[in-house]
Amino acid sequence: MAHKKGSGSTKNGRDSRSQRLGIKKYGGELADIGNIIVRQRGSRFKPGLNVKLGKDYTLFAVAKGKIVFKKSKKNRTKISIITNENN
């Protein structure tokens, strides 16, 4: 057995790409149909009116309007979109 390492390549130099999670559109902003509002792991934010939940827990808009964040019971945050028809 050799007692010194051979002069191969190093074992460092790799890093994974960041996941880019978080809120993409904030309360009061306007959202179009299909706009991503939140990228998340698990359903920390819940979908409300005119918002759907993707299979990777992404929240996205299904109507055009203004984004509203609302705290509900048990300190959960619901995200809704208020359209002109809802006023």
C-alpha positions in Angstrom: 0.0 0.0 0.0 1.2 3.5 -0.8 1.5 5.9 2.0 1.1 9.0 -0.2 -1.8 9.9 -2.4 -1.3 9.9 -6.1 -1.5 13.2 -7.9 -5.1 12.9 -9.0 -7.7 15.6 -9.2 -9.0 17.2 -6.0 -12.2 16.1 -4.4 -13.4 19.7 -3.9 -14.8 22.1 -6.5 -18.5 21.0 -6.7 -21.4 22.9 -5.4 -25.2 22.5 -5.9 -27.3 25.2 -7.5 -29.4 27.2 -5.1 -33.1 26.5 -5.2 -34.3 30.1 -5.5 -37.2 29.7 -3.1 -39.2 32.5 -1.5 -41.8 35.1 -2.3 -41.7 36.3 -5.9 -44.6 38.8 -5.8 -45.5 40.7 -2.6 -48.8 42.0 -1.3 -50.3 44.9 -3.2 -48.5 44.0 -6.5 -50.4 43.1 -9.6 -50.3 39.6 -10.9 -51.2 38.2 -14.3 -52.6 34.7 -15.0 -49.8 32.1 -14.5 -47.5 34.4 -12.4 -45.6 32.6 -9.7 -46.3 34.2 -6.3 -44.3 31.9 -3.9 -41.9 29.0 -4.4 -41.8 26.9 -1.2 -41.0 23.6 0.3 -44.1 22.3 2.0 -47.3 24.4 2.2 -46.1 27.2 4.5 -48.4 29.6 2.6 -51.9 28.4 1.7 -53.7 29.2 -1.5 -56.8 31.5 -1.2 -59.1 33.0 -3.8 -57.8 32.8 -7.4 -54.6 31.1 -6.3 -53.6 27.4 -7.0 -51.1 25.1 -5.5 -48.6 23.3 -7.8 -47.3 19.8 -7.3 -44.0 21.3 -5.8 -46.1 23.5 -3.5 -45.6 26.6 -5.8 -48.4 29.1 -5.5 -49.5 30.7 -8.8 -52.2 33.1 -10.0 -55.2 31.9 -12.0 -56.7 35.4 -12.3 -55.4 38.9 -13.0 -55.5 41.2 -10.0 -54.0 42.4 -6.8 -52.2 40.1 -4.4 -53.4 40.0 -0.8 -51.6 38.2 2.1 -54.0 37.5 5.0 -53.3 35.8 8.4 -55.9 33.2 9.2 -56.4 31.2 12.3 -53.5 29.2 13.8 -51.1 31.8 12.3 -51.4 30.5 8.8 -50.9 32.9 5.9 -53.4 32.7 3.0 -52.6 34.3 -0.3 -55.5 35.6 -2.5 -55.9 37.6 -5.6 -58.6 40.3 -5.7 -59.9 41.0 -9.1 -62.0 44.0 -10.2 -65.1 41.7 -10.4 -64.7 40.8 -6.7 -64.9 44.4 -5.4 
